[in-house]
């Protein structure tokens, strides 16, 4: 089931639900800018990652930093974002 915020249904370019990054960030009460600062990423790049954009091309190190900051398993992020095949 796609992640939904209000009236907007968000899906990745791979046709899967939004990666859990945004949901976990919101659960912790963090803004996009705050998380970007914590994980040393540009907010625009982090936003692309949250949307599962093909233009994001996250590195494993970036995904690990995000997972650590959000108390997630990196495998949960990478599998849902469509990048699993690149990182095995």
KEPADREN-159528 format. One record per residue (C-alpha): x, y, z. Coordinates in nm, 2 decimals. Layout:
+--------+--------+--------+
!      X !      Y !      Z !
+--------+--------+--------+
!      X !      Y !      Z !
...
+--------+--------+--------+
***
This chain:
+--------+--------+--------+
!      X !      Y !      Z !
+--------+--------+--------+
!   0.00 !   0.00 !   0.00 !
!   0.15 !   0.34 !  -0.10 !
!   0.24 !   0.59 !   0.18 !
!  -0.02 !   0.86 !   0.20 !
!  -0.01 !   1.21 !   0.34 !
!  -0.33 !   1.39 !   0.33 !
!  -0.46 !   1.39 !  -0.02 !
!  -0.12 !   1.31 !  -0.18 !
!  -0.03 !   0.95 !  -0.26 !
!   0.34 !   0.91 !  -0.29 !
!   0.51 !   0.63 !  -0.48 !
!   0.86 !   0.57 !  -0.60 !
!   0.97 !   0.55 !  -0.96 !
!   0.97 !   0.18 !  -0.92 !
!   0.60 !   0.16 !  -0.84 !
!   0.65 !   0.07 !  -0.48 !
!   0.55 !   0.26 !  -0.16 !
!   0.76 !   0.55 !  -0.04 !
!   1.07 !   0.44 !   0.15 !
!   1.02 !   0.45 !   0.53 !
!   1.26 !   0.75 !   0.56 !
!   0.99 !   1.02 !   0.57 !
!   0.76 !   0.82 !   0.79 !
!   1.04 !   0.75 !   1.04 !
!   1.16 !   1.11 !   1.03 !
!   0.81 !   1.24 !   1.10 !
!   0.76 !   0.98 !   1.38 !
!   1.07 !   1.12 !   1.55 !
!   0.94 !   1.48 !   1.50 !
!   1.23 !   1.58 !   1.28 !
!   1.22 !   1.81 !   0.98 !
!   1.38 !   1.73 !   0.65 !
!   1.64 !   2.00 !   0.73 !
!   1.72 !   1.86 !   1.07 !
!   1.77 !   1.51 !   0.94 !
!   1.98 !   1.64 !   0.65 !
!   2.21 !   1.81 !   0.90 !
!   2.24 !   1.51 !   1.13 !
!   2.33 !   1.28 !   0.84 !
!   2.55 !   1.54 !   0.66 !
!   2.34 !   1.54 !   0.34 !
!   2.20 !   1.83 !   0.13 !
!   1.83 !   1.86 !   0.21 !
!   1.74 !   1.85 !  -0.16 !
!   1.93 !   1.52 !  -0.20 !
!   1.76 !   1.38 !   0.11 !
!   1.42 !   1.48 !  -0.03 !
!   1.49 !   1.28 !  -0.35 !
!   1.58 !   0.98 !  -0.14 !
!   1.26 !   1.01 !   0.05 !
!   1.07 !   1.01 !  -0.27 !
!   1.26 !   0.72 !  -0.41 !
!   1.37 !   0.93 !  -0.71 !
!   1.59 !   0.77 !  -0.98 !
!   1.80 !   1.08 !  -0.96 !
!   1.90 !   1.02 !  -0.59 !
!   2.15 !   0.74 !  -0.64 !
!   2.23 !   0.69 !  -0.27 !
!   2.55 !   0.53 !  -0.16 !
!   2.54 !   0.26 !   0.10 !
!   2.72 !   0.49 !   0.34 !
!   2.44 !   0.75 !   0.30 !
!   2.17 !   0.49 !   0.36 !
!   2.35 !   0.36 !   0.67 !
!   2.38 !   0.71 !   0.82 !
!   2.01 !   0.77 !   0.75 !
!   1.91 !   0.43 !   0.90 !
!   2.12 !   0.50 !   1.21 !
!   1.97 !   0.84 !   1.26 !
!   1.62 !   0.71 !   1.22 !
!   1.67 !   0.38 !   1.42 !
!   1.59 !   0.17 !   1.11 !
!   1.75 !  -0.13 !   0.95 !
!   1.93 !  -0.02 !   0.63 !
!   1.79 !  -0.32 !   0.45 !
!   1.44 !  -0.19 !   0.51 !
!   1.53 !   0.14 !   0.34 !
!   1.72 !   0.00 !   0.05 !
!   1.47 !  -0.28 !  -0.04 !
!   1.18 !  -0.04 !  -0.05 !
!   1.36 !   0.23 !  -0.24 !
!   1.44 !   0.00 !  -0.53 !
!   1.82 !   0.02 !  -0.48 !
!   1.86 !  -0.34 !  -0.34 !
!   2.00 !  -0.48 !  -0.66 !
!   2.28 !  -0.22 !  -0.67 !
!   2.39 !  -0.28 !  -0.32 !
!   2.41 !  -0.66 !  -0.29 !
+--------+--------+--------+
***
